[in-house]
């Protein structure tokens, strides 16, 4: 999410206007998440529940606050919800090849959540990965299918969060800098 304001600054060649452009883009995560909440509620319940759920999300003071000050939590929340929706699509997939494609998309979205903020690994990456393995185990009894599912998910995650982790590893010696410094012994 930090790259949106930076991109705005580069494209406008002005840090003030660029930061406003970036903050506007970050603000959009709130309404996008409300749209996702609407889609999820309508898929599982009905339109009345969907409208109520979207309204509750968008009118929550914290949603407003993180949209106004452009915190990373808006992106994390959006990617959490998008990962959940994609995970439901994996569970509904009729064929193994389709489940595998959707699992890869889940990895891309979960990795994006972690790329927004490190706690995404605990709130999105790990729970969704375990859930996808459980869904795969329900559909097949082959261990190979579990391994392929895990690989597709990990590759998807690596594509989206991997560049950030690699940059940190190169610059500090710690891929999750500033966390776990006692494990990786990174430097500032």
C-alpha positions in Angstrom: 0.0 0.0 0.0 2.9 2.3 0.5 3.7 2.1 -3.2 0.5 3.9 -4.2 1.5 7.2 -2.6 5.1 6.7 -3.9 3.7 6.0 -7.4 1.6 9.2 -7.2 4.6 11.2 -6.2 6.7 9.8 -9.1 3.9 10.3 -11.7 3.0 13.8 -10.6 6.7 14.7 -10.0 5.4 16.5 -6.8 5.5 14.9 -3.4 2.5 16.8 -2.1 0.1 16.2 -5.0 1.4 12.7 -5.4 0.8 11.9 -1.7 -2.8 13.1 -2.1 -3.2 10.9 -5.1 -1.8 8.0 -3.2 -4.0 8.7 -0.2 -7.0 8.8 -2.4 -6.2 5.4 -3.9 -5.7 4.0 -0.3 -9.1 5.5 0.7 -10.7 3.4 -2.0 -9.9 0.2 -0.1 -12.8 1.0 2.3 -15.5 1.1 -0.4 -13.9 -1.8 -2.2 -14.1 -3.9 0.9 -17.7 -2.8 1.4 -18.4 -4.0 -2.1 -16.7 -7.4 -1.2 -18.7 -7.6 2.0 -21.8 -7.0 -0.1 -20.8 -9.8 -2.6 -20.1 -12.2 0.2 -23.3 -11.6 2.1 -25.4 -11.7 -1.1 -23.7 -15.0 -2.1 -24.4 -16.6 1.2 -27.6 -15.0 2.3 -29.7 -12.4 0.3 -29.6 -8.8 -0.9 -31.1 -7.3 2.3 -28.4 -8.9 4.4 -25.8 -7.8 1.8 -26.9 -4.1 1.9 -26.9 -4.2 5.7 -23.5 -5.8 5.9 -21.9 -3.3 3.4 -23.5 -0.4 5.3 -22.2 -1.6 8.6 -18.7 -2.0 7.2 -18.5 1.3 5.5 -20.0 3.2 8.5 -17.8 1.7 11.1 -15.6 4.4 12.6 -12.4 2.5 12.1 -13.1 2.0 8.4 -13.6 5.7 8.1 -10.5 6.5 10.1 -8.1 4.3 8.2 -9.5 5.6 5.0 -9.0 9.2 6.0 -5.4 8.8 7.2 -4.5 6.2 4.6 -3.3 3.4 6.9 -2.2 0.0 5.5 -5.1 -1.7 7.4 -7.5 -0.7 4.6 -5.5 -2.8 2.1 -5.0 -5.6 4.6 -8.8 -5.7 5.2 -9.6 -5.7 1.5 -7.1 -8.5 0.7 -8.4 -10.5 3.7 -11.9 -10.3 2.3 -10.8 -11.0 -1.3 -8.8 -14.0 -0.1 -11.9 -15.3 1.7 -14.0 -14.9 -1.4 -11.4 -16.6 -3.5 -11.2 -19.4 -0.9 -15.0 -19.9 -1.2 -14.6 -20.2 -5.0 -11.9 -22.9 -4.4 -14.3 -24.9 -2.3 -17.0 -24.6 -5.0 -14.7 -25.5 -7.9 -16.0 -28.6 -9.7 -12.7 -29.8 -11.1 -9.2 -30.3 -9.6 -7.6 -28.1 -12.3 -10.0 -25.3 -11.6 -9.4 -25.6 -7.8 -5.7 -25.4 -8.5 -6.0 -22.2 -10.5 -8.2 -20.6 -7.8 -5.8 -21.7 -5.2 -3.0 -19.8 -7.0 -5.2 -16.7 -7.0 -5.8 -17.2 -3.3 -2.0 -17.2 -2.9 -1.7 -13.9 -4.8 -4.4 -12.3 -2.6 -3.0 -13.7 0.7 0.5 -12.6 -0.3 -0.9 -9.1 -1.0 -2.4 -9.0 2.5 1.0 -9.8 4.0 2.6 -7.3 1.7 0.3 -4.6 3.2 1.2 -5.4 6.7 3.2 -8.3 8.3 0.3 -9.4 10.6 -1.3 -10.6 7.3 0.7 -13.7 7.6 -1.2 -14.6 10.8 -4.6 -13.4 9.8 -4.6 -14.4 6.2 -1.7 -16.4 4.8 -1.6 -19.2 7.4 -5.3 -19.7 8.1 -6.2 -19.6 4.4 -3.4 -22.0 3.5 -4.5 -24.5 6.1 -8.1 -24.1 4.9 -7.1 -24.8 1.3 -5.2 -27.9 2.3 -8.3 -29.1 4.2 -10.5 -28.4 1.2 -8.1 -30.3 -1.0 -8.0 -33.2 1.4 -11.8 -33.4 1.4 -11.8 -33.7 -2.4 -9.0 -36.2 -2.8 -7.0 -38.8 -0.9 -3.7 -38.3 -2.9 -0.8 -36.7 -1.0 0.5 -35.4 -4.3 -2.7 -33.2 -4.7 -1.9 -31.7 -1.2 1.6 -30.9 -2.3 0.6 -29.4 -5.6 -2.1 -27.3 -3.8 0.5 -26.1 -1.2 3.0 -25.2 -4.0 0.4 -23.3 -6.0 -0.6 -21.3 -2.9 3.0 -20.6 -1.9 4.0 -19.5 -5.4 1.1 -17.1 -5.5 2.1 -15.7 -2.1 5.7 -15.4 -3.1 4.9 -13.5 -6.3 3.1 -10.7 -4.3 5.0 -10.5 -1.0 8.3 -12.0 -2.2 9.8 -8.8 -3.7 9.3 -7.0 -0.4 10.9 -9.8 1.6 13.8 -10.0 -0.9 14.4 -6.3 -0.7 14.5 -6.5 3.1 16.8 -9.5 3.0 19.2 -7.7 0.7 19.1 -4.4 2.6 19.2 -5.6 6.2 19.8 -9.4 6.1 16.3 -9.9 7.6 13.4 -10.6 5.2 10.8 -9.5 7.8 12.7 -6.4 9.0 12.2 -5.1 11.7 10.5 -8.2 13.1 12.4 -11.3 14.2 15.7 -9.5 14.5 16.8 -11.9 17.2 16.4 -14.7 14.7 17.9 -13.2 11.5 20.3 -10.7 13.2 19.6 -8.1 10.5 21.2 -4.7 10.5 19.7 -1.2 10.0 
